[in-house]
């Protein structure tokens, strides 16, 4: 992919619909695209839109060992829903950290409290890097929206950090109500914790409004494949 392709996307995509962005992404990066799924509030929408174009798109999800039980159940629910309602066997790749929670805590204690960046590196970014390399990914779809935090509002619908891979946010300009409306219209199940939280990540961050940023999506801006 040349720089002109990315520059063109950065100029044109803010004027396009989510479906238009996804179509353009497949036109430019087909064969090297994957979807990063946290199985949080927006995941059902992202999988729905992307698999309508290519149902075999690899879906990479990180099981950190600290996900809420509701998230693990929701992952299974969405897999079953797409099989039943869309006749799609999701191309799901569940990746895990090198250390189990027991080993991580024995070595570092409550790392999510003492060093959030190191925690994210070990449990999220490192397994994502391995998956990207193994699958030959050139660009990743994310379910990120600009209205979620001030940091995200500074981005655009497509980014490529120095030394990293292309990151695509198809419904970057949507708000939470639009996400909910799509889920309702399509009949896609909602995350069971969605009525109570703006963001659903690891369970130790659910009740901490200062930790709404997901490490995979914020620190992804600095990792290289």
Secondary structure, DSSP 8 states (H G I E B T S, - for coil): --HHHHHHHHHHGGGS-HHHHHHHHHHHHTTSEEEE---SSSHHHHHHHHHHH-TT-EEEEEE-S-B-HHHHHHHHHHHHHHHHHS-----EEEEE-SS-HHHHHHHHSSHHHH-HHHHHIIIIIHHHHHHHHHHT-SEEE----GGG-HHHHTS-SEEE-TTS-EEE-TTTT--HHHHHHHHHHHT----TTTTT-S---BGGGTT-GGG-S-HHHHHGGG---
